[in-house]
Amino acid sequence: MYKTNVNLNRYKTFYDVAKYGSISKAAQSTFTSQPAISKSIKNLEEELGTQLFYRKKDGVILTPKGEELLYYVEKSYANLVTAERIMVETEDLKRGKLSLGMPSNVGTFYLFDKVIEFHKKYPNIEISVVTGGTKYLLDLLDSHKIDLMFDMAPVNIENNDELTCDKIKSVKYCFAYKTGTSSFDIKKVKKLKDLKDVPLILPIVGTSNRNALDEIFIKNNVSVENVINIHTSEMIESFIKKDLGIGYIIYDVIKNDVINNEISVLDFKEELPSVDIEIVYNKKLLSAAPKRFVEEYINYSIKS
């Protein structure tokens, strides 16, 4: 029969030892004696009937069962931290935290201005912004290390029924060049097929946005050869400004450059792809600050 009176202190000790990879370091960080830490781990192993750590000269490493236990303990610990935030964060946002995750290009053209405005209005809220790839951000969201994730569609959350994913904005791609370019004759570029004769700056092969563009090229019998492949929108924008070719980029990324007449956009009759920006979150574990950010600056209502 399973016990219902779980000793949370033992699991906290296990978490600390796993985090530091050392009983001595865990003892130092928690101001606890090493014998007390060792005894707690021994008692937990006896209670669970399995070895949780392999002992080494310079510390400890988790056994397979220890790795399995750590997954659940980390999630439980993260839930407790989030629950504490929900309890102590005031609705008037006199204190609290906001943690956001996003690819850098989404942050640059869509979110950073909103974050700045939110900080001006709620200066007592501690804000963290993390950038990275989709899988990395989903892992952070799953472990409650970020509150909200923003990314280009599609974000696959089929295997996680705790998360909600919704479209919040649709953006379009365009072909753009440095205003007054001297690298090629822009007057000769009037349709997609004309791109075969000019230098191009495109997303790297295999990415979703490049795949969508390649489908457009195939559909319109366009063959391109003079291509620089770039991973990020920021670098594509920079290469356009250096007059290295015509770049394929989200219009919102270069909108201010267009307004300032630094970059110009080609107007093709052929329809170019668009992409959705999606928000991902755990609706059960949102405190006041992220809810307010979404409601006021994303114009989105959190689903209950």
C-alpha positions as CSV (number, residue, x, y, z in Angstrom):
1,M,0.0,0.0,0.0
2,Y,1.3,3.4,-1.0
3,K,2.0,6.1,1.7
4,T,0.0,9.2,1.6
5,N,2.2,11.2,4.1
6,V,5.0,12.1,1.6
7,N,8.1,13.5,3.2
8,L,8.7,16.6,1.0
9,N,12.0,17.4,2.7
10,R,13.5,14.2,1.4
11,Y,12.5,15.0,-2.1
12,K,13.8,18.6,-1.7
13,T,17.1,17.1,-0.6
14,F,17.1,14.7,-3.5
15,Y,16.5,17.6,-5.9
16,D,19.4,19.6,-4.4
17,V,21.9,16.8,-4.6
18,A,20.8,16.0,-8.2
19,K,21.1,19.7,-9.1
20,Y,24.6,20.1,-7.7
21,G,25.8,16.6,-8.5
22,S,27.5,16.5,-5.1
23,I,26.3,15.9,-1.5
24,S,28.9,18.3,-0.1
25,K,27.8,21.1,-2.5
26,A,24.2,20.5,-1.7
27,A,25.0,20.6,2.0
28,Q,26.9,23.9,1.6
29,S,24.0,25.5,-0.4
30,T,21.3,24.5,2.1
31,F,23.4,25.0,5.2
32,T,22.9,21.4,6.2
33,S,25.5,18.9,7.4
34,Q,26.7,16.2,4.9
35,P,25.7,13.4,7.2
36,A,22.2,14.7,7.3
37,I,22.0,14.9,3.5
38,S,23.4,11.4,3.1
39,K,21.0,10.0,5.7
40,S,18.0,11.7,3.9
41,I,19.0,10.2,0.6
42,K,19.5,6.8,2.1
43,N,16.1,6.9,3.7
44,L,14.5,8.0,0.5
45,E,16.2,5.1,-1.4
46,E,15.1,2.6,1.2
47,E,11.5,4.0,1.1
48,L,11.4,3.8,-2.7
49,G,13.2,0.5,-2.8
50,T,15.7,1.6,-5.5
51,Q,19.1,3.3,-5.8
52,L,18.9,6.9,-6.9
53,F,22.6,7.8,-7.2
54,Y,25.9,6.3,-8.2
55,R,28.6,7.5,-5.8
56,K,31.9,8.7,-7.3
57,K,35.0,10.2,-5.9
58,D,34.1,13.7,-7.0
59,G,30.4,13.6,-6.5
60,V,27.3,11.6,-7.5
61,I,25.4,10.9,-10.8
62,L,21.8,9.8,-11.1
63,T,20.9,6.2,-11.8
64,P,18.2,5.6,-14.5
65,K,15.6,5.4,-11.7
66,G,17.0,8.6,-10.3
67,E,16.7,10.3,-13.7
68,E,13.1,9.2,-13.8
69,L,12.3,10.5,-10.3
70,L,14.0,13.8,-11.0
71,Y,11.7,14.5,-14.0
72,Y,8.6,14.3,-11.6
73,V,10.3,16.1,-8.8
74,E,11.4,19.0,-11.1
75,K,7.9,19.4,-12.4
76,S,6.5,19.3,-8.9
77,Y,9.0,21.8,-7.7
78,A,8.3,24.1,-10.6
79,N,4.5,23.8,-9.9
80,L,5.1,24.9,-6.3
81,V,7.2,27.9,-7.3
82,T,4.6,28.9,-9.8
83,A,1.8,28.4,-7.2
84,E,3.7,30.6,-4.8
85,R,4.0,33.3,-7.5
86,I,0.2,33.1,-8.1
87,M,-0.5,33.5,-4.4
88,V,1.8,36.5,-3.7
89,E,1.6,38.4,-7.0
90,T,-0.8,41.3,-6.5
91,E,-3.5,42.2,-9.0
92,D,-2.3,45.8,-9.1
93,L,1.2,44.4,-10.1
94,K,3.1,46.1,-7.3
95,R,5.3,43.0,-7.4
96,G,5.7,39.9,-9.6
97,K,7.5,38.4,-12.5
98,L,7.0,38.1,-16.3
99,S,9.1,35.5,-18.2
100,L,8.8,35.3,-22.0
101,G,10.3,33.0,-24.6
102,M,10.6,33.6,-28.3
103,P,12.9,33.4,-31.3
104,S,15.0,36.5,-31.6
105,N,13.3,37.6,-34.9
106,V,9.8,37.5,-33.3
107,G,11.1,39.5,-30.4
108,T,12.7,42.1,-32.7
109,F,9.7,43.0,-34.8
110,Y,6.7,42.0,-32.7
111,L,7.4,41.9,-28.9
112,F,10.2,44.0,-27.8
113,D,8.3,47.3,-28.0
114,K,5.4,45.7,-26.1
115,V,7.8,44.6,-23.4
116,I,9.2,48.1,-23.1
117,E,5.7,49.6,-22.8
118,F,4.7,47.0,-20.2
119,H,7.9,47.8,-18.1
120,K,7.1,51.5,-18.2
121,K,3.6,50.9,-16.9
122,Y,4.5,48.2,-14.4
123,P,8.1,49.0,-13.3
124,N,8.0,46.7,-10.2
125,I,7.5,43.6,-12.3
126,E,10.7,41.7,-12.9
127,I,10.9,40.8,-16.6
128,S,13.0,38.0,-18.2
129,V,13.2,37.4,-22.0
130,V,14.7,34.2,-23.3
131,T,15.4,33.5,-27.0
132,G,15.9,30.2,-28.7
133,G,14.5,27.4,-30.9
134,T,11.0,25.9,-30.6
135,K,12.0,22.7,-28.8
136,Y,14.2,24.6,-26.3
137,L,11.4,27.1,-25.5
138,L,8.8,24.3,-25.1
139,D,11.0,22.6,-22.6
140,L,11.3,25.8,-20.7
141,L,7.5,26.3,-20.8
142,D,6.9,22.7,-19.7
143,S,9.2,23.2,-16.7
144,H,7.6,26.6,-15.9
145,K,10.8,28.5,-16.4
146,I,9.0,30.8,-18.8
147,D,5.3,31.9,-18.6
148,L,4.6,32.6,-22.2
149,M,6.1,31.4,-25.5
150,F,5.8,33.1,-28.9
151,D,6.8,31.4,-32.1
152,M,6.1,31.1,-35.8
153,A,3.5,28.5,-36.7
154,P,3.2,25.6,-36.6
155,V,4.1,24.9,-32.9
156,N,3.4,21.2,-32.2
157,I,2.0,20.6,-28.7
158,E,0.0,17.5,-29.6
159,N,1.7,15.4,-26.9
160,N,1.1,18.0,-24.1
161,D,-2.5,18.4,-23.1
162,E,-1.5,21.0,-20.5
163,L,-0.6,23.6,-23.1
164,T,-2.8,25.9,-25.2
165,C,-1.6,27.2,-28.5
166,D,-3.4,29.9,-30.5
167,K,-2.7,32.3,-33.5
168,I,-2.3,35.9,-32.4
169,K,-1.1,37.5,-35.6
170,S,-0.5,36.8,-39.3
171,V,2.5,38.3,-41.1
172,K,3.5,38.3,-44.8
173,Y,6.8,37.7,-46.5
174,C,8.2,40.1,-49.2
175,F,11.2,40.6,-51.4
176,A,13.2,43.7,-50.4
177,Y,16.4,45.5,-51.5
178,K,18.5,48.4,-50.5
179,T,16.9,51.7,-51.7
180,G,19.1,53.0,-54.6
181,T,20.9,49.6,-55.0
182,S,23.9,49.6,-57.3
183,S,24.5,45.8,-57.2
184,F,22.0,45.1,-59.9
185,D,19.4,46.7,-62.2
186,I,16.3,46.7,-60.1
187,K,14.2,48.0,-63.0
188,K,14.5,44.7,-64.7
189,V,13.0,42.8,-61.7
190,K,9.3,43.0,-62.3
191,K,8.1,39.5,-61.6
192,L,9.3,36.4,-59.8
193,K,11.0,34.9,-62.8
194,D,13.3,37.9,-63.0
195,L,14.9,36.8,-59.7
196,K,17.0,34.3,-61.5
197,D,19.2,37.1,-62.8
198,V,19.9,38.9,-59.5
199,P,21.7,38.0,-56.3
200,L,19.4,36.7,-53.6
201,I,19.5,36.5,-49.8
202,L,17.2,33.6,-48.7
203,P,16.5,31.6,-45.5
204,I,18.5,28.5,-45.2
205,V,17.4,25.4,-47.1
206,G,15.1,23.1,-45.1
207,T,13.5,25.7,-42.9
208,S,9.7,26.0,-43.1
209,N,9.8,29.5,-44.6
210,R,12.3,28.4,-47.2
211,N,10.2,25.3,-48.1
212,A,7.2,27.5,-48.6
213,L,9.2,29.8,-50.9
214,D,10.7,26.9,-52.8
215,E,7.1,25.7,-53.5
216,I,6.3,29.1,-54.9
217,F,9.4,29.0,-57.1
218,I,8.4,25.5,-58.4
219,K,4.9,26.6,-59.1
220,N,6.0,29.6,-61.1
221,N,8.9,27.8,-62.8
222,V,11.5,30.0,-61.2
223,S,15.1,28.8,-61.0
224,V,17.6,30.7,-58.8
225,E,21.3,30.2,-58.6
226,N,23.0,33.3,-57.1
227,V,21.9,32.7,-53.5
228,I,23.3,33.5,-50.0
229,N,21.6,31.4,-47.4
230,I,21.1,33.0,-44.0
231,H,19.6,31.6,-40.8
232,T,18.1,34.6,-39.1
233,S,15.9,37.5,-40.2
234,E,18.2,40.0,-38.5
235,M,21.1,38.9,-40.7
236,I,19.0,38.9,-43.9
237,E,18.0,42.5,-43.0
238,S,21.7,43.4,-42.5
239,F,22.7,41.8,-45.8
240,I,20.0,43.7,-47.6
241,K,21.3,47.0,-46.1
242,K,24.8,46.1,-47.3
243,D,23.4,45.9,-50.8
244,L,24.3,42.2,-51.2
245,G,21.1,41.3,-53.0
246,I,17.4,41.0,-52.8
247,G,16.3,39.5,-49.5
248,Y,13.2,37.3,-48.7
249,I,12.0,38.5,-45.3
250,I,8.9,39.2,-43.2
251,Y,7.7,42.7,-44.0
252,D,7.2,43.6,-40.3
253,V,11.0,43.1,-39.7
254,I,11.9,45.8,-42.2
255,K,8.9,48.1,-41.8
256,N,10.8,50.9,-40.1
257,D,13.5,50.7,-42.7
258,V,10.9,51.0,-45.4
259,I,9.4,54.0,-43.7
260,N,12.9,55.6,-43.4
261,N,13.5,54.8,-47.1
262,E,16.5,52.6,-46.4
263,I,14.9,49.5,-47.8
264,S,12.4,49.2,-50.6
265,V,9.9,46.3,-51.3
266,L,9.2,44.7,-54.7
267,D,5.6,44.5,-55.7
268,F,5.0,41.2,-57.4
269,K,1.6,40.1,-58.7
270,E,2.3,36.6,-57.5
271,E,1.0,35.9,-54.0
272,L,3.8,35.3,-51.4
273,P,3.5,33.1,-48.3
274,S,2.3,34.4,-45.0
275,V,2.9,32.9,-41.5
276,D,1.1,33.0,-38.2
277,I,2.6,34.0,-34.9
278,E,1.3,31.8,-32.1
279,I,1.2,32.1,-28.4
280,V,1.7,29.0,-26.2
281,Y,1.0,28.8,-22.4
282,N,-0.2,26.7,-19.6
283,K,-3.6,28.3,-18.7
284,K,-3.6,26.7,-15.2
285,L,-0.3,28.2,-14.2
286,L,-0.4,31.8,-15.1
287,S,0.1,34.5,-12.5
288,A,-1.2,38.1,-12.7
289,A,1.7,39.6,-14.6
290,P,1.7,37.4,-17.7
291,K,-2.1,37.5,-17.8
292,R,-2.0,41.3,-17.8
293,F,0.7,41.4,-20.5
294,V,-1.3,39.2,-22.8
295,E,-4.6,41.1,-22.2
296,E,-3.2,44.6,-22.6
297,Y,-0.4,44.2,-25.1
298,I,-1.2,41.1,-27.2
299,N,-5.0,41.8,-27.3
300,Y,-5.7,38.1,-26.5
301,S,-7.9,36.6,-23.9
302,I,-6.5,33.7,-21.9
303,K,-8.7,30.7,-22.3
304,S,-10.1,29.4,-19.0
